[in-house]
Amino acid sequence: MITTKDLRKFVGDNIVTIIFLALTLIAIPFSKLSMPYILSNLIDRFARSSFLVFALILPIIAGMGINFAMVLGASAGQIGLIFAVDWNVAGWQGLLFASLIGIPISVLLGWFCGQILNRARGREMVTGFILGYFMDGVYQFFGLYLMGWIIPIRTQRVMQIDSVGVRNTLGLDTVRGGIDNILPLKIGEFNIPVVTFLIIGLLCLFVVWFRKTKLGQDMRAVGQDQGVSHAAGIDVDRTRIIAIIISTILACLGQIIYLQNIGNMFTYTSQRQAGFFAAAAILVGGATVKKAGILNVFIGVFLVHSLYITMPLAGKEIFDSAMIGQYMSDFINYGIISLALVLHAWRNRKTADDSRAGLRGGSAADAALAGGSK
């Protein structure tokens, strides 16, 4: 039988998901959208975004929290796409070409990021957040000044008008739907990108398999207690770096999958949006900065996109302004990240206070026992 204590614990552990679910359920009737339309959009967006959110799982398992520096991997994926469009490599071959360029860059950036985070133990999330902004500046310098000046650009559709730098918005017509259109399946009103879902399924199997490997168990151990892990012979620094490298590679591939579905790229801002969306989605799905799994990814992507689809029109009906609805969606996403981090800090402090109270209680009992024996 479910007790009040059990119910309170469930609500406390899943408060972020419950709030988001309630907001989504409120927005759906106000939006006046039909369920087939909502589901059709959800299928498309689910295939588009899920891979990207998986990039956050391993750093969380390794005890490094939300990897806000995943934008480094997203930037690497965009660099690969720039070259694929410039070299006119089309279709899935273009996406493969972009991946072959992006993955080595991701490995290098992931190694660099891991080295930095190993020197910022206990502050990995804020360090990753600032590091993401720093490397974003490097990426913009690469795109605005090096491309077309030192690195040649072949086509005018990539180059700025003044012949230096990449355009602010880059059309991805040559690679659009490169994965989604390989084996399309239409069931009624729903278009299902079969190959994209197969890739996501393979990634799920990889995560399940990886967590059972020696390296996966080492990451779990490091995430639980670094001191004990080091005493057990685990190379803690190396394990954490590998977690960040894999996360960066997955972010690179996830961004490529995301952008091939969209069909265009905001060259200097898309990578930032990827980081915030992934963080919001996995937290909305019930993950914490210490625990995350596959189910959290799927629940989070489903709820976040449900709100993205319905909130603008709901805002138009409630406030007579679709812009307010869009603003509310963004505001809620950032608010969810803030709420999750505040709850994490509060729970950590409460756990520490309870531990200290327990120690004080034990000491008092021992003293009373000693006094009685006299």
N, C-alpha and C positions, 0 to 999 in steps of 0.2 A: 504494500500500500504506500502511495506517495504521501510523505509527510510535508508539513509546512516548511521544515528545515530543508528538505530535498528540493522543494519548489524554489525557495529563496536562493539556494546554491545554484540551481540551473539558470535562473534569471540572472544572477550575478555573473556567472561564467559566460553567458551568451547575450549580455545586454546590448552590445553593438549590433548583433544580428537581429535581435528582436526589434530594436528601434528602426532599423532599415526596412525590415519586413513590414512593420506597421505603416511607415511612410509610403511604401510601394502600394500597399493595399488601399490606402487613402487616395493615392494619386490615380489609380487605374479607373475608378468610376468617373472622376472629374475630367479625365482626359477624353472620354467618350470614344476611345479607340476600340475596335472590335478585337476579340481574342485571337482570331486567325492572323490579323495584322501584327499584333504584339508578338505572337509566337514565331511568325515568319522572320521578323526582325531579330528576335532573340536567337534563333538558329544561326543566322548570318553573323551576328556579333559574337556569339559564343565560340564559333569556329575561328573568328578573327582574333580574339583576345586571350583565350585560355592558355595557349602555349607561353605567352609572355609572363603570366602570373606564376607559372611553375618555376620561374627563375629565382623566386624568393624562398623556396622551401628549404634547400640545403643550407644556406647561411643561418636560417632560423634553427634548424636541427643542430648546427655546430655552435650555437650559443652566441651568434653575432647579431641577432635581431633582424629588423627589416633592412635589407641591403638597398639603401637609397642610391648607392653608387652603381646600381644596375644600368643607369643611364649611359655609363661608359660602353656597355655592350650594345645598347640601342644605337649609340652613335656609330659604333663599328659597323653595324648592320646597314645604317644609312650610307656610310662611305662606300660599302660594297654595292649598294643600289645605284649610287651616283655613277660609279664606273660601269655598271651593267648597262645603264641607259646611255651613257656617253659612247660606249663601245658597240651599242646597238645589238646586244645579246638578248634575244626575246624569249618569251614563254618561260617554262620551267627551267630551261637551260640558263636563262638570265638570272633566275633566282639561285640556281646552283653556283653560277659564277659569282654572284654577290656574296654567297655564303663562304666560298673559298677565299674571297678577299677579306671578309669580315671576321672569320674565325681566328686566323693568326693574330689580327689586331686585338681581338677580344682576349686571347690568351696573354698577350703582352700587357694589356691594360688591367686584366684580372690579377696578374702576378704583382704589378705595381700597386694596385689597390689593396691586395692582401698584405703586402709588406707594410703599407701605411697603417692599416687597421690593427696589425699585430703590435704596433707601437702605440696604440690608443685603446688598450683593453679597458672594457667597462664603458667606453664612450664611442663604440663602433657606429651607432646609428647617426649621431650628430656629425661624426667625422666623415662618414660616407656621404651624408647630405652635403656638407661643404665641399668635399672632394668632387662630388658630381658637378657642382657649380664651377669649380676650378677647371675641371677637364672640359666642361661645356665651353668655357672661354677658349681653350686650346682648339677644340673642334671648330668653333666659329672662325678662329684665325686660319685654320686649315682651309675651311670652305670659302672664306671671303677673300683671302689674300694669296695663299699658296696655289690653289686651283686656278689655272689660267695664267699664272705668273711663272712658277717653278714647275708645277705639274701641268702638262698640256691638257687642254680640253678640246675634244674633236668637234663637237656639235654645238650649234647656236642655241638649241633648245635647253642645254644645260648651263650655258655661260650667261653671265650678266651682260647688259647692253654695253658696258664699258670694257668688255673683254677680260675682266679680272673677276674671279669668284663665281660661285654657283648661284643660280637663281633662288630667290626666297621661297618660291613654290615650284616644285619640280613635278612635271607630269610623268606618271609611270605607266603610260599606255602600253609600252612594249612588254611589260611583265605583269600587267594587271590580270588577276585571275590565273596566274601561271600554275598555281597549285589547285585552286578551287575548281578550275574548268577541266582538269584532267579526266575526271570521271564524275560528271554531274548527275544528280538523281533528283527527279521532280516527283513528289508525291502530293497530288492535289495542288494546293496553293503554296506548298513549301518546297524550296530549292535546297537540297542538302549536298554540301561539298564533301563527298565521300572520302577523297584522299586526305583532305585536311583533317577530318575526324579520325582517320586511320593514323595519321602522324601524331595527333594528340593521344590516341590510345596507346601507341608505341611508347610515347613519353611517360604515360602512366605506368606501363610495365617496367620501363627503365627505372623509375623512381622506386617502385616496389622492390625490384631486384637489387638496386644499389643500396638500399637501406639494410639489406641482409648480408652484404659483402663485408669483408674485414674493414675496408675504408669507411663504409657507411656506419658500421658499429663504432668505429673510432670517432667519427663525427658526433654521434649521439653521446658517447662518453665525454668528449671534450665539451659538448654543450651542457652537460650536467655538472661536471666539476673538472676544471682544468688542472688543478693541483693533483688530484687523484689520478687523472689520466697520465700526467707526466710521470708520476711515481710508478705507474703500470707499464711504462716504456713506450708510450705513444708520443710521437713527435707532434706536439700540439701546434706549433707554428706552421709546420708543413700541412697538417690536416686542415687548418683554417684557410690557408692560402688556396688549397685545392678546392675547397667549398666555394670560395669567391670566384675562382677561375671558371668552374663549371657554371655558376650562376651567371657570369658575364657572357659565356658562350650561349647559354640558353636565352638570355636577353637579346643577344644579336640575332639569333634565328627567329625568336618570337617577334621581334620588330620587323623582320623581313616578311614573315607571314602576315602580320598585321597590315603592313603598308601595301602588299600586293593585293589585298582584299579591298583596301580603300581606293587605290588607283592614283593617288597623288601624295606628295610629301611636302610638309612644311619644313624645309631644310634645316632651319635653325631652332625650331621649337618642338617638333614632334617627339624627340627623345625625352624631353622634360615631361611631357604629358604622359608618356609611357610609364615613367617611374612613379608618378603620383597615382595613376590609375591602378597599377599593379599593387601598390601598397594599400590603397583603399579597398580593392577587391578582396585581397586575402584576409584583411582585418574584418571586413564585413562578413566574410564567410565563416567567422568564428575562430580564426587563428589568433594567436598572441605572439608577442615578440620572443617567446620561448618554445612555442609548440605550433606546428603547422602540418597539414596533410593534404592529400589529393582532394578529399571531400570539401575542405575549406576553399580550395580554388574554385571548384564548380559552383558551390553555393554563392560565393562572393561575386563571381562573374555574372551569374544569373540575376542576383538582386541589384547589383550596380547598374547593369544595362536595362533592367526593368524600369528603374527610376529614370535613367537617361531617356528612355523612349516615352514615358508617360508624363514626366514632370513639366516639360515645356508647355505642352497643351493643357495640362492641369493648371499651370500658372496662368495661362491665357484665360481660362474659364473663371478662375477664382479672382485674379487681380486684373484681368483684361489686358495682360501683357505677356507674350511668350518669352520675352527677354528676362522677365522676373523669374519665370519657371526655370530657364537655363541657368540663371544666376543661383537659384536655390539648389539646383543639382550640384554645381561646383562647390557652393558653400557647404552643403551637406557632406560631400566627399572629403574636403579638407577638415571639416569638423569631426568626421568619423576617425580620421587619422589622429587628430589631437586627442579625442576622447579615449581611444585605445591606448595611446601612450600615457595619458594621465592615469588611467585605470591600472596600467602596468606598474607605474611608479607607486601608486597608492597601495596596491597589493603587496609589493615588495616591502614597503614600509610597515604595513600591517603584519606581515609575516615576521619581520625582524622584531617588532614590538611584542608580538605573541611569544616569540622565542625568549626574549629577555624576561617577560613576565613569568614564563614557565621556569626559568632558572631562578628567579627571585622566590617563586613559590616553593621550589625544591629546597632552597637554602633555608627558608623559614620553617619548613616541615622538619628538616634535619635538626635545626636548632631546638625546636620544641621537643623532639624525640630525645635529644641529648639532655635537655633540662629535666625531662621526666625520669630518665634513668638515674639521675643524681638523687 
